[in-house]
């Protein structure tokens, strides 16, 4: 789907294209104001992606440990 096909009347239900458009609108407004460093928008996005990756990687390790411990208990 191209930007020209975007339906601006689409609902803003979670997960829809319009939902995410509205989320980005606020960030992009900062870029347009001129006194904000636009590079920080991209760097902040990368920082956020890294933090979420680290969070999920840590959580996956915890689940793995939990599963291993539960399997040990179940062997007895």
C-alpha positions as CSV (number, residue, x, y, z in Angstrom):
1,X,0.0,0.0,0.0
2,X,1.4,3.4,-0.9
3,X,1.0,6.6,1.0
4,X,-1.4,7.8,-1.7
5,X,-3.8,4.9,-0.8
6,X,-3.9,5.8,2.9
7,X,-7.4,6.1,4.1
8,X,-7.5,9.1,6.5
9,X,-11.0,8.0,7.7
10,X,-9.6,4.7,9.0
11,X,-10.3,4.2,12.6
12,X,-7.5,4.7,15.2
13,X,-8.0,1.2,16.7
14,X,-4.8,-0.3,18.2
15,X,-2.5,-1.8,15.6
16,X,-4.0,0.0,12.6
17,X,-2.0,2.1,10.3
18,X,-3.8,5.2,11.5
19,X,-3.0,4.4,15.1
20,X,0.7,4.3,14.4
21,X,0.5,7.4,12.2
22,X,-1.0,9.4,15.1
23,X,1.8,8.2,17.4
24,X,4.4,9.4,14.9
25,X,2.7,12.7,14.3
26,X,3.7,13.9,17.7
27,X,7.4,13.0,17.2
28,X,7.5,14.5,13.7
29,X,5.9,17.7,14.9
30,X,9.1,18.1,17.1
31,X,11.3,17.8,14.0
32,X,9.2,20.4,12.2
33,X,9.5,22.9,15.0
34,X,13.1,23.4,14.0
35,X,14.7,23.9,17.5
36,X,14.7,20.2,18.1
37,X,17.6,18.0,16.9
38,X,16.1,15.7,14.3
39,X,19.0,13.3,14.7
40,X,17.9,12.7,18.3
41,X,14.6,11.3,17.0
42,X,16.4,8.6,15.1
43,X,19.0,8.0,17.9
44,X,16.2,7.8,20.5
45,X,14.4,5.2,18.3
46,X,17.5,3.1,18.1
47,X,18.0,3.4,21.9
48,X,14.5,2.3,22.5
49,X,14.8,-0.6,20.1
50,X,18.0,-1.7,21.9
51,X,16.4,-1.4,25.3
52,X,13.4,-3.4,24.2
53,X,15.7,-6.1,22.7
54,X,17.7,-6.2,25.9
55,X,14.5,-6.5,28.0
56,X,13.2,-9.4,25.9
57,X,16.6,-11.1,25.7
58,X,16.8,-11.0,29.6
59,X,13.2,-12.2,29.9
60,X,13.9,-15.1,27.5
61,X,16.9,-16.1,29.7
62,X,14.6,-16.0,32.8
63,X,12.0,-18.2,31.1
64,X,14.7,-20.6,30.0
65,X,15.9,-20.8,33.6
66,X,12.4,-21.3,34.9
67,X,11.7,-24.1,32.4
68,X,14.9,-25.8,33.3
69,X,14.2,-25.6,37.0
70,X,10.6,-26.8,36.5
71,X,11.9,-29.8,34.4
72,X,14.3,-30.7,37.2
73,X,11.5,-30.6,39.8
74,X,9.2,-32.7,37.6
75,X,11.9,-35.4,37.1
76,X,11.8,-36.2,40.8
